[in-house]
Amino acid sequence: MNRNRNLKSSFSLIRMLGLALALVPFLDLNAEELNDDLQWFKGNLHTHTLWSDGNDFPEMAAKWYVDHGYNFLALTDHNILSEGEKWVKYSLVESRGGKDVLKKYLEAYGDDWVVTRGEPGTDSHEIRLKTLEQFRPTVEKTGQFLMIQAEEISDRSQGKPIHMNATNLVTVISPVGGETPRQAMENNLRAVQQQARRIGKPIMLHLNHPNFGYAVTAEDIAAVVQERFFEVYNGHPGVNQLGDDTHVSIERMWDIANTLRLSQLNGEVLYGVATDDTHNYHGRGGSRMGRGWVMVRASDLSPESLINAMNRGDFYSSSGVTLESTSFNKKKGVLSVKVKPEESVNYRIEFIGTRVKYDRTVKPRKDKDGNDLAVTRQYSADVGATLKTVEGPSASYKVAGDEIYVRAVVHSDKPHVDASFAGQVQQAWPQPVVITK
């Protein structure tokens, strides 16, 4: 009971703080009304380089994504934009990425591009990092590949990491902090929205890896109702994607948060993003390229078009499965998903949701001494229940009308090409559709 009052108080606080976004409709696409002019664009919204704790140069990172068929990329180094003068010691570059990092860089861009100073083999040997504006022309191509300026706002509260990615920034945003993880999320959200209003451009903010350090609970995510996006899949092997005996999985958090938002807090639907969280480009473990991405259906390859499409839920997330289509026919009340199948790969499509009259029993998780743990609580099986399962590459779900929301998830039996956790298979996550609020 107290927890519910706290959730409602947080909602009221956010409204008082004036955090209201320019809200857009959630996904209610009619299959008959899909715009043929819209295109699918593939992108990664979580990427690190030597500007912070990655192990390759920013243009080398971007080149990998260009070479592998992506359409857009956001470099999200910690609390910094790729601008201004920054030198890194070659010894640091070598310790992170190996002895061939500089060789690969020179082979790709040449002596005239790579700027160094100091004596090779000594601690004075340094390499100057290129800014986004300097290397942007080497990778961008109109209509084919776009760089978007971004930052991972890396904050802490109560000793826990609170990381949020802001995409399409103009100036860096310093972490604001907060007495609780929830307040830190709210405060950083407000800072991002203030910049968006000031520059007159949309900025997308998403919550990163909520189980990293087990920093954020599903109740926290639910309470910050103006936060529209979070990472349902992050390719870093250290983010506890599946949770453990005490902590729920990331996907379970998604269902709990949406159920609370839509049934109790009058909040907006939460969308799920898949990302690489790339740090390691040289085959040395860690978080690597090509593990998770978003497919956005937009009118053109521009930051504004991509962000507007994601705001209306016109995208899906993937760790390997490609969809031909995902749509909700509002008139017929039918949610449909169609996979672009691979030969000899089997697919299972689940429709998941919570009904209006769900069992609202909630229990705290306790430690061995019987004390309540500050983790996501235990909810009934009615929350995020499996409503229908279909074997095969296409499926539809006819809503009954008593669902709060419905979402689909596509499972394949094809192992992930570069798994971030044991037993990982390739999946896709279309966005939830709100049925009854």
C-alpha positions as a printed NumPy array, in Angstrom:
array([[  0.   ,   0.   ,   0.   ],
       [  2.796,   2.43 ,   0.895],
       [  4.613,   1.568,  -2.303],
       [  1.535,   2.424,  -4.384],
       [  1.223,   5.768,  -2.604],
       [  4.901,   6.467,  -3.339],
       [  4.393,   5.691,  -7.031],
       [  1.457,   8.078,  -7.187],
       [  3.41 ,  10.745,  -5.308],
       [  6.263,  10.463,  -7.787],
       [  3.819,  10.93 , -10.645],
       [  2.386,  14.057,  -9.012],
       [  5.874,  15.391,  -8.352],
       [  6.861,  14.991, -11.982],
       [  3.766,  16.849, -13.1  ],
       [  4.552,  19.646, -10.638],
       [  8.114,  19.884, -11.885],
       [  6.852,  20.59 , -15.355],
       [  8.438,  17.657, -17.093],
       [  5.606,  17.176, -19.564],
       [  6.877,  16.2  , -22.997],
       [  5.253,  16.957, -26.314],
       [  3.462,  13.617, -26.147],
       [  2.695,  11.711, -29.305],
       [  0.243,   8.87 , -29.945],
       [  1.269,   5.364, -29.085],
       [  1.33 ,   2.671, -31.732],
       [ -2.099,   2.441, -33.329],
       [ -1.147,   1.836, -36.93 ],
       [ -3.896,   0.556, -39.177],
       [ -2.565,  -2.049, -41.577],
       [ -4.591,  -0.474, -44.394],
       [ -3.149,   2.975, -43.713],
       [  0.582,   2.287, -43.633],
       [  2.505,   4.946, -45.541],
       [  4.434,   3.432, -48.421],
       [  6.917,   6.318, -48.24 ],
       [  8.218,   5.156, -44.866],
       [ 11.45 ,   3.144, -44.807],
       [ 13.177,   0.871, -42.308],
       [ 16.457,   2.23 , -40.918],
       [ 18.835,   0.165, -38.754],
       [ 20.789,   1.817, -35.952],
       [ 22.653,   1.515, -32.677],
       [ 22.048,   4.074, -29.928],
       [ 24.684,   3.025, -27.386],
       [ 28.329,   3.133, -28.453],
       [ 31.621,   3.968, -26.716],
       [ 35.012,   4.987, -28.07 ],
       [ 38.342,   6.259, -26.8  ],
       [ 36.578,   9.495, -25.924],
       [ 35.64 ,   7.622, -22.732],
       [ 36.057,   3.905, -21.974],
       [ 35.88 ,   2.314, -25.434],
       [ 38.95 ,   0.789, -27.087],
       [ 38.891,   2.243, -30.602],
       [ 38.879,   5.596, -32.363],
       [ 35.461,   7.133, -33.055],
       [ 35.765,   7.061, -36.826],
       [ 36.886,   3.435, -36.706],
       [ 33.822,   2.582, -34.647],
       [ 31.576,   4.403, -37.1  ],
       [ 33.266,   2.687, -40.047],
       [ 32.416,  -0.743, -38.622],
       [ 28.725,   0.138, -38.514],
       [ 28.837,   1.587, -42.034],
       [ 30.537,  -1.553, -43.341],
       [ 27.924,  -3.801, -41.695],
       [ 24.829,  -2.223, -43.171],
       [ 23.671,   0.129, -40.428],
       [ 21.997,   3.431, -41.282],
       [ 22.618,   5.482, -38.141],
       [ 24.829,   5.532, -35.091],
       [ 24.983,   7.504, -31.851],
       [ 28.312,   7.725, -30.046],
       [ 27.394,   7.858, -26.36 ],
       [ 30.591,   8.341, -24.419],
       [ 30.289,   8.97 , -20.698],
       [ 29.512,  12.607, -19.778],
       [ 31.291,  13.973, -22.852],
       [ 30.62 ,  14.84 , -26.485],
       [ 33.14 ,  14.181, -29.268],
       [ 34.191,  17.803, -29.491],
       [ 37.15 ,  19.949, -28.507],
       [ 40.781,  18.87 , -28.17 ],
       [ 41.491,  15.496, -26.601],
       [ 44.714,  13.484, -26.681],
       [ 45.098,   9.896, -25.484],
       [ 48.307,   8.113, -24.64 ],
       [ 49.286,   5.373, -27.038],
       [ 50.056,   3.16 , -24.038],
       [ 46.398,   3.48 , -23.004],
       [ 45.186,   2.711, -26.523],
       [ 47.429,  -0.351, -26.664],
       [ 46.438,  -1.607, -23.213],
       [ 42.768,  -1.451, -24.112],
       [ 42.771,  -2.69 , -27.69 ],
       [ 46.071,  -4.432, -28.368],
       [ 49.244,  -3.659, -30.253],
       [ 47.583,  -3.418, -33.67 ],
       [ 45.103,  -0.626, -32.883],
       [ 47.234,   2.195, -34.262],
       [ 48.287,   0.06 , -37.241],
       [ 44.651,  -0.576, -38.159],
       [ 43.886,   3.124, -37.743],
       [ 46.726,   4.156, -40.038],
       [ 45.762,   1.568, -42.648],
       [ 42.194,   2.83 , -42.7  ],
       [ 42.848,   6.583, -42.698],
       [ 46.519,   7.194, -43.555],
       [ 49.405,   9.215, -42.115],
       [ 47.897,  12.534, -43.19 ],
       [ 44.791,  11.893, -41.084],
       [ 46.317,  10.485, -37.895],
       [ 47.863,  13.159, -35.657],
       [ 50.398,  12.109, -33.03 ],
       [ 52.898,  13.816, -30.777],
       [ 55.739,  12.707, -28.547],
       [ 58.309,   9.962, -28.982],
       [ 56.997,   6.492, -29.959],
       [ 57.82 ,   3.954, -27.293],
       [ 57.73 ,   6.536, -24.505],
       [ 54.986,   7.782, -22.218],
       [ 54.896,  11.041, -24.191],
       [ 53.533,   9.306, -27.307],
       [ 49.936,  10.511, -27.738],
       [ 47.272,  10.445, -30.431],
       [ 44.747,  13.196, -31.003],
       [ 41.128,  12.084, -31.194],
       [ 39.046,  13.41 , -34.045],
       [ 35.853,  15.283, -33.218],
       [ 32.501,  14.26 , -34.594],
       [ 32.476,  17.222, -36.951],
       [ 35.93 ,  16.304, -38.237],
       [ 35.203,  12.674, -39.06 ],
       [ 31.501,  12.954, -39.902],
       [ 32.195,  13.583, -43.636],
       [ 34.246,  10.369, -43.864],
       [ 31.314,   8.113, -42.922],
       [ 28.073,   9.968, -43.584],
       [ 26.213,   9.593, -46.852],
       [ 22.87 ,  11.254, -47.501],
       [ 20.041,   8.784, -47.152],
       [ 22.369,   5.922, -46.253],
       [ 24.302,   6.643, -43.057],
       [ 23.899,   9.264, -40.334],
       [ 25.852,  10.137, -37.197],
       [ 23.784,  11.531, -34.306],
       [ 25.474,  13.451, -31.498],
       [ 24.747,  11.843, -28.157],
       [ 25.987,  11.224, -24.617],
       [ 25.639,   8.65 , -21.881],
       [ 24.702,  10.726, -18.851],
       [ 26.44 ,   8.643, -16.202],
       [ 25.109,   9.467, -12.768],
       [ 24.974,   7.801,  -9.359],
       [ 22.485,   7.753,  -6.512],
       [ 22.732,   5.87 ,  -3.242],
       [ 25.937,   4.359,  -4.606],
       [ 24.142,   2.909,  -7.644],
       [ 24.87 ,   3.687, -11.32 ],
       [ 22.077,   5.611, -13.058],
       [ 22.931,   5.816, -16.75 ],
       [ 20.727,   7.439, -19.389],
       [ 21.472,   8.035, -23.069],
       [ 20.494,  11.369, -24.604],
       [ 20.431,  11.315, -28.409],
       [ 20.523,  14.42 , -30.617],
       [ 22.162,  16.764, -28.121],
       [ 23.766,  20.101, -28.939],
       [ 25.671,  20.597, -25.692],
       [ 26.859,  18.158, -23.049],
       [ 24.589,  17.548, -20.044],
       [ 26.315,  17.054, -16.722],
       [ 24.743,  14.488, -14.363],
       [ 22.26 ,  16.165, -12.052],
       [ 22.051,  13.549,  -9.303],
       [ 19.261,  12.886,  -6.839],
       [ 18.666,  11.472,  -3.369],
       [ 17.229,   8.275,  -4.864],
       [ 17.647,   6.517,  -8.217],
       [ 14.137,   7.614,  -9.09 ],
       [ 14.912,  11.258,  -8.377],
       [ 18.166,  11.069, -10.351],
       [ 16.212,   9.759, -13.348],
       [ 13.651,  12.55 , -12.986],
       [ 16.292,  15.259, -12.635],
       [ 18.296,  14.15 , -15.665],
       [ 15.105,  13.833, -17.685],
       [ 14.25 ,  17.419, -16.796],
       [ 17.714,  18.621, -17.876],
       [ 17.348,  16.891, -21.238],
       [ 13.901,  18.37 , -21.825],
       [ 15.155,  21.83 , -20.943],
       [ 17.803,  21.55 , -23.653],
       [ 15.265,  20.205, -26.151],
       [ 12.997,  23.196, -25.533],
       [ 15.931,  25.588, -25.764],
       [ 17.226,  24.284, -29.091],
       [ 13.805,  23.54 , -30.56 ],
       [ 14.743,  19.991, -31.556],
       [ 13.685,  16.574, -30.266],
       [ 16.101,  14.754, -27.964],
       [ 15.513,  11.101, -27.207],
       [ 16.327,   9.94 , -23.691],
       [ 16.441,   6.29 , -22.755],
       [ 17.31 ,   4.48 , -19.535],
       [ 20.271,   2.148, -19.896],
       [ 20.705,  -1.39 , -18.512],
       [ 18.526,  -1.125, -15.37 ],
       [ 20.003,  -4.326, -13.914],
       [ 23.57 ,  -3.017, -14.143],
       [ 24.569,  -2.915, -10.491],
       [ 20.901,  -3.758,  -9.876],
       [ 20.445,  -0.015,  -9.651],
       [ 16.869,   0.489, -10.814],
       [ 13.655,  -1.381, -10.005],
       [ 10.596,  -1.876, -12.184],
       [  8.732,   0.39 ,  -9.75 ],
       [ 11.324,   3.142, -10.34 ],
       [ 10.882,   2.84 , -14.091],
       [  7.108,   2.901, -13.725],
       [  7.124,   5.988, -11.504],
       [  9.139,   8.184, -13.87 ],
       [  6.188,   8.217, -16.209],
       [  7.577,  10.738, -18.714],
       [ 10.576,   8.498, -19.457],
       [  9.386,   6.743, -22.615],
       [ 12.293,   4.394, -23.429],
       [ 14.531,   1.846, -21.731],
       [ 16.909,  -0.898, -22.838],
       [ 15.035,  -4.174, -23.04 ],
       [ 18.258,  -5.692, -24.363],
       [ 21.831,  -4.458, -23.874],
       [ 24.71 ,  -6.431, -25.411],
       [ 27.13 ,  -5.939, -22.533],
       [ 27.65 ,  -9.286, -20.739],
       [ 27.812,  -7.567, -17.344],
       [ 24.34 ,  -5.998, -17.227],
       [ 22.463,  -8.967, -15.69 ],
       [ 20.002,  -9.298, -18.554],
       [ 18.298, -12.341, -17.051],
       [ 18.414, -11.219, -13.413],
       [ 18.921, -13.81 , -10.678],
       [ 17.048, -15.463,  -7.799],
       [ 16.462, -12.073,  -6.185],
       [ 16.189,  -9.753,  -9.192],
       [ 13.76 , -10.049, -12.1  ],
       [ 14.856, -10.158, -15.721],
       [ 14.852,  -7.01 , -17.843],
       [ 11.92 ,  -8.243, -19.908],
       [  9.909,  -8.952, -16.752],
       [ 10.643,  -5.401, -15.612],
       [  9.135,  -4.134, -18.861],
       [  5.811,  -5.834, -18.18 ],
       [  5.663,  -4.771, -14.541],
       [  6.495,  -1.159, -15.372],
       [  3.921,  -0.92 , -18.159],
       [  1.251,  -2.557, -16.033],
       [  1.817,  -0.075, -13.193],
       [  2.056,   2.924, -15.51 ],
       [ -1.07 ,   2.175, -17.476],
       [ -3.302,   0.753, -14.719],
       [ -2.369,   2.875, -11.707],
       [ -0.319,   5.935, -12.653],
       [ -2.078,   7.263, -15.757],
       [  1.356,   7.221, -17.393],
       [  2.657,   6.749, -20.893],
       [  3.574,   3.402, -22.39 ],
       [  7.225,   2.366, -22.075],
       [  9.057,   1.308, -25.244],
       [ 11.977,  -1.144, -25.376],
       [ 15.285,  -0.429, -27.118],
       [ 18.027,  -2.939, -28.017],
       [ 21.632,  -1.735, -28.134],
       [ 25.217,  -2.926, -28.348],
       [ 26.684,  -0.754, -25.582],
       [ 29.868,  -1.262, -27.58 ],
       [ 33.214,  -0.907, -25.795],
       [ 35.361,  -3.613, -27.367],
       [ 36.185,  -3.609, -31.084],
       [ 39.164,  -5.958, -31.207],
       [ 37.864,  -9.364, -30.188],
       [ 39.032,  -9.136, -26.611],
       [ 35.82 ,  -9.959, -24.774],
       [ 33.471,  -7.452, -23.235],
       [ 30.667,  -5.732, -25.114],
       [ 31.059,  -5.906, -28.872],
       [ 29.394,  -4.707, -32.05 ],
       [ 26.346,  -6.222, -33.704],
       [ 24.567,  -7.71 , -30.689],
       [ 21.452,  -5.528, -30.51 ],
       [ 19.88 ,  -2.766, -32.585],
       [ 16.699,  -0.899, -33.437],
       [ 14.834,  -0.92 , -36.737],
       [ 12.99 ,   2.386, -37.158],
       [ 10.287,   3.021, -39.757],
       [ 10.66 ,   6.676, -40.691],
       [ 10.113,   9.051, -43.584],
       [ 13.778,   9.938, -43.974],
       [ 17.188,   9.479, -42.399],
       [ 17.33 ,  12.509, -40.122],
       [ 17.498,  12.76 , -36.32 ],
       [ 14.096,  14.418, -36.186],
       [ 12.388,  11.811, -38.364],
       [ 13.956,   8.892, -36.487],
       [ 13.113,  10.267, -33.041],
       [  9.558,  11.162, -34.032],
       [  9.057,   7.631, -35.361],
       [ 10.36 ,   6.11 , -32.135],
       [  8.173,   8.437, -30.068],
       [  5.111,   7.029, -31.806],
       [  6.366,   3.46 , -31.326],
       [  7.08 ,   2.857, -34.997],
       [ 10.146,   0.678, -34.466],
       [ 11.177,  -2.695, -33.161],
       [ 14.257,  -3.961, -31.374],
       [ 16.277,  -6.982, -32.402],
       [ 19.159,  -9.224, -31.451],
       [ 19.125, -10.98 , -34.812],
       [ 15.574, -11.513, -36.079],
       [ 14.392,  -9.312, -38.96 ],
       [ 10.699,  -8.51 , -39.323],
       [  8.897,  -7.91 , -42.588],
       [  6.161,  -6.041, -40.739],
       [  4.591,  -5.343, -37.38 ],
       [  1.278,  -3.527, -37.195],
       [ -1.871,  -2.987, -35.183],
       [ -5.139,  -2.733, -37.08 ],
       [ -7.115,  -0.552, -34.71 ],
       [-10.438,  -1.051, -36.498],
       [-10.219,  -4.841, -36.361],
       [ -8.298,  -4.974, -33.087],
       [ -5.614,  -7.223, -34.545],
       [ -1.912,  -7.089, -33.726],
       [  0.162,  -8.777, -36.437],
       [  3.817,  -9.737, -36.704],
       [  5.532, -11.198, -39.746],
       [  9.141, -12.383, -39.706],
       [ 11.506, -12.298, -42.662],
       [ 12.428, -15.962, -42.223],
       [ 15.827, -17.564, -42.616],
       [ 16.136, -21.019, -44.073],
       [ 16.188, -23.85 , -41.51 ],
       [ 15.364, -21.46 , -38.648],
       [ 12.222, -22.011, -36.559],
       [ 10.259, -19.209, -34.935],
       [  7.883, -18.857, -31.994],
       [  5.832, -15.7  , -31.551],
       [  4.356, -14.905, -28.146],
       [  1.767, -12.243, -27.383],
       [  2.173, -10.917, -23.868],
       [  0.04 ,  -8.524, -21.866],
       [ -1.882,  -7.729, -18.71 ],
       [ -5.661,  -7.695, -18.462],
       [ -7.652,  -5.003, -16.662],
       [ -8.854,  -7.399, -13.944],
       [ -5.442,  -8.789, -13.131],
       [ -4.499, -10.202,  -9.744],
       [ -2.888,  -7.218,  -8.01 ],
       [ -1.207,  -9.228,  -5.277],
       [  2.258,  -7.839,  -4.613],
       [  4.834,  -9.177,  -2.188],
       [  8.212,  -7.763,  -1.139],
       [ 11.314,  -9.855,  -1.606],
       [ 13.125, -10.543,   1.634],
       [ 16.644, -11.353,   2.677],
       [ 17.601, -14.353,   4.812],
       [ 16.719, -12.406,   7.961],
       [ 13.232, -11.57 ,   6.741],
       [ 13.952,  -7.92 ,   5.901],
       [ 12.464,  -6.323,   2.791],
       [ 14.958,  -5.959,  -0.062],
       [ 15.135,  -2.776,  -2.162],
       [ 14.485,  -4.696,  -5.371],
       [ 11.574,  -5.208,  -7.747],
       [  8.776,  -6.854,  -5.833],
       [  6.957, -10.098,  -6.649],
       [  3.872,  -9.705,  -8.835],
       [  1.274, -12.243,  -9.848],
       [  1.512, -14.284, -13.044],
       [ -1.313, -12.118, -14.429],
       [  1.208,  -9.315, -14.929],
       [  2.812,  -9.838, -18.322],
       [  0.934, -13.069, -18.954],
       [  1.354, -15.041, -22.164],
       [ -1.925, -14.49 , -24.023],
       [ -1.175, -16.532, -27.13 ],
       [  1.703, -18.505, -28.643],
       [  2.123, -19.298, -32.344],
       [  4.769, -21.534, -33.898],
       [  5.929, -20.122, -37.222],
       [  7.171, -16.911, -38.862],
       [  3.871, -14.983, -38.761],
       [  1.113, -14.544, -36.202],
       [ -1.823, -12.361, -35.253],
       [ -3.591, -11.646, -31.992],
       [ -7.21 , -10.443, -31.842],
       [ -7.674,  -8.303, -28.774],
       [-10.536,  -9.148, -26.453],
       [-10.822,  -5.555, -25.284],
       [-10.038,  -6.231, -21.632],
       [ -6.254,  -6.035, -22.066],
       [ -4.353,  -3.064, -20.688],
       [ -1.632,  -3.555, -23.278],
       [ -0.359,  -6.263, -25.597],
       [  3.116,  -6.774, -26.995],
       [  4.742,  -9.455, -29.092],
       [  8.14 , -11.104, -28.782],
       [  9.7  , -13.27 , -31.485],
       [ 11.991, -16.141, -30.515],
       [ 14.08 , -18.056, -33.031],
       [ 15.971, -21.278, -32.425],
       [ 19.066, -19.795, -34.045],
       [ 21.881, -19.127, -31.549],
       [ 23.051, -15.536, -31.336],
       [ 26.153, -15.   , -33.484],
       [ 27.964, -13.366, -30.539],
       [ 26.023, -14.203, -27.395],
       [ 26.157, -11.906, -24.37 ],
       [ 24.727, -14.566, -22.032],
       [ 24.573, -18.354, -21.995],
       [ 22.018, -19.955, -24.276],
       [ 21.083, -16.72 , -26.034],
       [ 19.048, -17.06 , -29.235],
       [ 18.128, -14.394, -31.752],
       [ 14.952, -12.439, -30.921],
       [ 12.887,  -9.406, -31.872],
       [ 10.756,  -7.13 , -29.688],
       [  7.971,  -5.132, -31.339],
       [  6.593,  -2.316, -29.208],
       [  3.58 ,  -2.616, -26.877],
       [  0.14 ,  -1.502, -28.001],
       [ -2.099,   0.168, -25.431],
       [ -5.608,  -1.273, -25.481],
       [ -7.303,   0.003, -22.286],
       [ -5.792,   2.702, -20.114]])
